[in-house]
Amino acid sequence: MGYSCCLVVPHFNHVQAFAQFLPRLAALELPCIVVDDGSMPTQLEQLYELLQAYPDITLIDHQQNRGKGAAMWTGAHAARMQGHSHMLQIDADGQHDTADVARFIADSQAHPTAIVSGAPQFDESAPKARVYGRKVTDFWVALETGSTQIKDSLCGFRVYPLNQFEQVFDHYHIGKRMDFDTDVLVKSVWQGIPIRFIDTKVVYLANSVSHFHYLDDNLRLIWLHTRLMTGMLVRLPLRCGRAIRHWLVKQYRAIAGKPN
């Protein structure tokens, strides 16, 4: 299969913001799949009406809210059925810069087995609490992966190769809600999938609606990092064994005069 990338846009009660964002998406002239994740009936009705002007966009609706991760899995399946090899995840609220889509896809084409993810560059519109919260998450992710290669695990602007995306879902349980973006990236590192980052501007719009539930989602994220740290500790002996084996082979080759 040759390289073919489509947009996948998870949507939940964002129809007003999405209506403003949609012309920018359509201007990209890329196949597009919108997955509505159980929006309120009035929002879903407005979404259907909005997309009547864009007959080339595929709309899939979950009858009930199942979470962003579930929406992305639905989008991945639809992308596969349409014959695509990759999907570009972009949020429906318009905070991501569509001018960077071409750079993301070009990098993905050059590295087709890698996940290409955004490294957000925030302006003054970004709430300080969110910026600080991301730094805390970055600290835990560095521990959970044993590296600092993940510059940001929360950005919802990414290109996924479908083969690798499905591989991670087949191998691990992946969080389906606010924990999805971090969970799938950490476990992709565990699976040995390369992760690449591109700096991208992120803007928090004044009328943006947040679906973050302070108690439930914070508890979900605490549980996520508890699970990931436990998984890292379980994997630690294997990582150490591989490192020691690699060092021994290197020393043997040096003594034997063989090239590394």
C-alpha positions in Angstrom: 0.0 0.0 0.0 1.3 3.5 -0.9 1.2 6.4 1.5 -2.3 7.9 1.9 -3.3 10.1 4.8 -6.7 11.4 5.9 -7.8 13.7 8.6 -9.6 12.3 11.6 -11.4 14.8 13.8 -12.9 13.7 17.1 -15.9 16.0 17.9 -18.0 16.4 21.1 -20.3 19.3 21.6 -18.0 21.7 19.7 -20.2 22.6 16.8 -19.9 26.4 17.1 -16.1 26.3 17.2 -16.0 23.6 14.6 -18.2 25.7 12.2 -15.5 28.4 12.3 -12.7 25.8 11.9 -14.2 23.8 9.1 -13.4 26.1 6.2 -9.7 25.8 7.2 -9.9 22.0 7.2 -11.7 21.9 3.9 -9.0 24.1 2.3 -6.5 21.4 3.0 -8.3 19.2 0.4 -7.6 16.0 2.3 -10.0 13.2 2.9 -11.7 13.9 6.2 -13.5 11.7 8.8 -15.4 13.4 11.6 -16.3 11.2 14.6 -19.0 12.7 16.8 -18.7 11.1 20.2 -22.2 11.3 21.5 -22.9 15.0 21.3 -26.2 16.4 22.5 -29.0 15.9 20.0 -29.2 19.6 19.1 -25.4 19.7 18.6 -25.5 16.6 16.4 -28.3 18.0 14.4 -26.4 21.2 13.8 -23.3 19.2 12.9 -25.2 17.2 10.2 -26.6 20.4 8.8 -23.2 22.0 8.8 -21.6 19.1 6.9 -24.2 19.1 4.2 -22.1 21.8 2.5 -19.1 19.4 2.6 -20.3 16.1 1.0 -16.8 14.7 0.8 -16.4 14.7 4.6 -17.4 11.4 6.3 -19.4 11.8 9.5 -19.7 8.9 12.0 -21.6 9.3 15.2 -21.4 7.4 18.4 -24.9 7.1 19.9 -23.3 7.6 23.4 -20.2 9.4 24.6 -17.4 6.8 24.7 -14.4 9.1 24.9 -11.7 10.5 22.7 -9.7 7.3 22.5 -12.8 5.4 21.4 -13.5 8.1 18.7 -9.9 7.8 17.4 -10.2 4.0 17.2 -13.5 4.4 15.3 -11.7 6.9 13.0 -8.8 4.6 12.5 -11.1 1.8 11.5 -12.9 4.0 9.0 -9.6 5.3 7.6 -8.4 1.7 7.1 -11.7 0.8 5.3 -11.2 3.8 3.0 -7.8 2.5 2.1 -5.6 5.0 3.9 -2.2 4.1 5.5 -2.1 7.0 7.9 -4.4 9.4 9.8 -3.8 12.9 11.0 -5.6 13.6 14.3 -6.6 17.2 14.8 -9.0 18.7 17.4 -12.4 20.1 16.4 -12.1 23.3 18.4 -9.7 25.0 16.0 -6.7 25.4 18.4 -4.3 23.7 16.1 -2.6 25.5 13.2 -3.7 23.9 9.9 -0.8 25.6 8.1 1.4 23.0 9.8 -0.5 20.0 8.3 1.7 19.9 5.2 4.9 19.8 7.4 3.4 17.0 9.5 2.5 14.9 6.5 5.8 15.5 4.7 7.7 14.3 7.8 5.4 11.3 8.1 6.0 10.4 4.5 9.8 10.6 5.1 9.4 8.4 8.2 6.3 6.3 7.5 6.5 4.0 10.6 6.9 6.9 13.0 4.2 8.8 14.9 4.6 12.5 14.1 3.3 14.6 17.0 3.0 18.3 17.8 5.3 20.0 20.3 3.0 22.9 21.3 4.3 26.5 21.3 1.9 28.4 23.5 1.1 32.1 23.3 -0.3 34.4 26.0 -3.8 32.9 25.5 -2.7 29.6 27.2 -3.9 29.3 30.8 -1.0 29.1 33.1 -2.5 26.2 35.0 -2.6 24.1 31.8 1.0 25.0 30.9 2.1 24.0 34.4 0.0 20.8 34.3 1.7 19.8 31.1 5.1 20.1 32.7 4.0 17.8 35.5 2.8 15.3 33.0 6.1 15.5 31.0 8.0 14.7 34.2 5.9 11.5 34.8 6.1 10.5 31.2 9.9 10.8 31.3 9.9 8.3 34.2 7.4 6.0 32.5 9.4 5.8 29.3 12.9 6.0 30.8 13.8 8.8 28.4 13.1 12.5 27.6 12.2 11.8 24.0 8.6 12.7 24.4 8.5 16.5 24.3 4.7 16.6 24.9 2.3 13.8 25.5 -1.0 15.8 25.5 -1.0 17.4 22.1 -4.0 16.2 20.0 -2.3 17.1 16.7 -0.6 13.9 15.4 0.0 11.7 12.4 -0.4 8.0 13.2 0.6 5.2 10.9 -2.4 2.9 11.0 -0.3 -0.3 11.2 1.6 0.9 14.3 -1.6 2.4 15.8 -3.4 -0.9 15.6 -0.3 -2.7 16.9 -0.3 -0.7 20.1 -4.1 -1.2 20.6 -3.7 -4.9 20.0 -0.8 -5.2 22.5 -2.0 -3.0 25.3 -5.1 -1.6 26.9 -5.3 2.0 25.9 -7.4 4.6 27.8 -10.5 5.7 26.0 -11.0 9.2 27.5 -8.8 12.1 28.6 -6.0 9.6 29.3 -5.8 8.5 25.6 -3.3 10.9 24.2 -0.7 10.2 26.9 -1.4 6.5 27.2 -1.0 5.7 23.5 2.2 7.7 23.2 3.9 6.1 26.2 2.9 2.6 25.1 4.1 3.3 21.6 7.5 4.0 23.1 7.3 0.7 24.9 6.4 -1.0 21.7 9.5 0.5 20.0 7.6 2.8 17.6 9.6 5.9 16.8 8.1 9.2 17.9 9.0 12.5 16.1 8.0 16.0 17.1 7.3 19.2 15.2 7.0 22.6 16.9 3.5 23.9 16.3 1.6 26.9 17.5 -1.4 26.3 19.8 -4.0 28.9 20.5 -6.6 28.7 23.3 -9.7 30.5 21.9 -11.7 32.8 24.2 -15.0 30.9 23.6 -13.4 27.5 23.7 -15.4 24.9 25.7 -13.4 22.5 27.9 -14.7 19.0 28.4 -12.2 18.3 31.3 -14.0 17.2 34.4 -11.9 18.3 37.3 -12.6 15.4 39.7 -13.2 12.5 37.4 -10.5 13.3 34.8 -7.9 14.1 37.4 -8.6 10.8 39.1 -8.4 9.1 35.7 -5.0 10.7 35.0 -3.7 9.7 38.5 -4.7 6.1 37.8 -3.1 6.3 34.4 0.2 7.3 35.7 0.0 4.7 38.5 -0.5 2.0 35.9 2.2 3.4 33.6 4.7 3.6 36.4 3.9 0.0 37.5 4.3 -1.1 33.9 7.7 0.6 33.7 8.9 -1.1 36.9 7.8 -4.4 35.5 9.7 -3.7 32.3 12.8 -2.4 34.1 14.6 -5.8 34.5 14.1 -6.5 30.8 15.5 -3.1 29.8 18.5 -3.5 32.1 19.1 -7.0 30.7 19.1 -5.7 27.2 21.5 -2.8 28.1 23.9 -5.2 29.8 23.7 -7.6 26.8 24.4 -4.8 24.4 27.4 -3.6 26.5 28.8 -7.1 26.7 28.5 -7.6 22.9 30.2 -4.2 22.4 33.1 -5.2 24.7 33.5 -8.5 23.0 33.7 -6.9 19.6 36.2 -4.4 20.8 38.4 -7.1 22.3 38.1 -9.3 19.2 38.8 -6.3 16.9 35.4 -6.6 15.2 33.5 -3.5 14.1 30.6 -2.5 16.2 
